[in-house]
Amino acid sequence: YRWTKTAVAKGGRKVYRRTNAKICRSWRAIVLMANTELKVKDLFDEFITAKVIQNLSDRTISYYKENLNYWFRFKQCEYINDYTKLDVANYIMQLKNSAVTDNTINTRLRAIKVFFKYIESEYSLVMPKIKLLKTSTKCKQIHSIDNLKKLLEEPNFNNFVQYRNWIMIQVMLSTGARLSSIQNLRIKDVDFNDGYIN
């Protein structure tokens, strides 16, 4: 509770303020003691269930499962409060020594960070803070004008591979679809009568 200096001086408010502070500290101590026996496995299952309830995609759920399991295999703790800031630092160093890129390290750290934030919000525990690594942005090399002209040239229609690749390029240019979306297209997704791709 917060009061101004003027309010604290009136009517015994100062004593009341101290009493509330003691209650808050005592309550926090009780919460922390109660949460010292929270098992990692149970919290992981609870976390995944919470993400499923949030209606996250299967791909996102798989991302959390995969990257958190990397962390659990590195540091096997039965109870959640056994994790320390040093464990996180050692994990990052192990990944760096394994020639893993900084972007991949950040991908794995993000999953742990979200998991720890969930623990903090649900159980009032103070988990190790995780900072992502600074990464440099690399400029992607683009095709030259001559290469683009070659890509757009009509292929040999008797050559299946050339014809297929040319069609894929035309569809991507016309729709803005990504390569993965084109690869997953099925005949039922194409409306040949109206000229639409669903």
N, C-alpha and C positions, 0 to 999 in steps of 0.2 A: 504494500500500500504506500502511496506517496501523498505527502502533505506539504504545503508551503511552510516557510519558517514562521509566518504569523499564525497559521492554524495550529502548528505544533505547540506553540507557547500557550494556547488557550485550553483551559478545562481538562488538564491531565492528558491531552492528546499524545504527549511525548511518551508516556508510559505505555499507552495503547499501541503506539507505533512499534516500540521495542517488543511487545508481546507478540504482535503479528509476525515480526521478523523471526522470532524464536519458533513460532508455530510453523512457518514456511520452511525453516532449516530442518526442523524435526521431521516434517512431512516428507521432505526430499530425501532425508536419510533413510526413512522407512521404505520409500519407493525404491531407492538404490539397493537396499539390503534384500528386498523382495525380488529384485530383478537379477541378482548375482547368479542365480541358478537357471537362467534362461538358456536352453540348449540351442546350439547353432542349427542343428538339423530341423528342429521344430520351427524355428524362426524362418528358416529358408522356405519350408513348406507353406508357412503362413504368408510370407512375402509373395511367393508365386501365386497363391490363391487370390491374394488381394489384387495382383496385376491382371489376373484372368477376369475377376469381377469388374475391373475398370474397362473391360472389353478391349484390351490391347491385342494387337495382331499376333498370330501364331509365331511369326518371325521374330517379333519383339520378345515374346516369352522365351523362345529358344535362345535368343541372345543373352538374356539374363541367366538362364540355366547354364549355358556353356561357359560364360565368362566367370560366373560365381564359382562354378566347379573347379576352374583353373585355380582360383584363389584358395578354395577349401583344400585342394590337394597340396598346395604350397605350404599352407599353415593349418595343420589339423588341430583344431581346438574343439573341445566338447561344449564349453560355455562361451557365450558371446562376449562377456566382459574380459576374456583372456586376450583379446586382440589389442595390440598396441601400435603406436605410431612407428616404432622401430620395425615392426612386422611389415608395414606398408613400404617403408624405405628399402628393406631387404628384398621384398617382392619386386620392386622396380629395378633394383640392381641385378637381380637374377635374370629378369627379362632383357635388360640391356646387355648382359653378358651372353645371352642366347642369340644375339644379333637380331632381336625383334625391333622393328621400326618404332619410332616414337608415336606415330599415329596408332599403331596396334596396341602399344602400351596404354595410351589414353582410352582406347576402346574398352580395354579390360578394366581400367580404373573407374570409368564411368559407371559400370555395372555395380562395382563395390560401393561407390559413392552413393548411388541411389538406395542400395540395400541398407547402408549405415544410416542414411537420413530417415528411412522408414523406421528403423529401430529407435532412433532418437525421438521421432514424433509419437510413436506408439507407446514407448516404455520409459521415456524421460531419462534415457541413458546417454552419457557423453561418449560418443564413439570417436576414434581417431579421425582427424581432418585429412582429407585427401585433396591434393592439388595436382592438376593435370600438368603435364610437361609442355613447355613452350615448343612449338613446332614451326618450321619455316614453310611457307607456301611456295610450292614449285609451279612455275608456269608451264602449262601443257604445250607441247609442240603441235602446231597446226599444220594442215596440209598446204602445200603451195598451190597456186592457181592452176598450174599444169597438172598436178595430181588430181585436183578436183574435177577438171575437165575429163580426165581419163575415167574417173569414177562414174561420171554422168553419161559417158558415151554409150550408145546402144551396143549390147553385147552380141555375140554369136548366138542366135536363138536356138541353134542346134546343139549348143553346149549347155547341158542342164545346170551345171554349177555356176557358170557365168550368168545365165538367165535368172537363176534363183537369187543370186547376190544382188543383181541389178534391181530386181523387183523389191527386195528388202530395203535397199537404199531409197528407192522411189517412195515406198510406204513411209519410211521414217521422215523423209523430207516433207511429205504431204501432210502427215498427221502430227509430227513432233514426238512420236512414240519412241521409247528407248528400245535398244536391241533386245533386252530380256523380254519386253512385252511382245515384240515381233516373234521371237522364238517360241513363245507360249501360245501364239495364235492357233486356233483350230478352225476347221471348215465351218462349223456351226456359228462361229463368231462373225462371219462375213455375210452381210446381206447383199447378195449379187444383184437383186432386183433394183433396190434403191441406191446401191453404191455406198453402203455404210459398213464400218467395222465396229462391232459392239465390244 
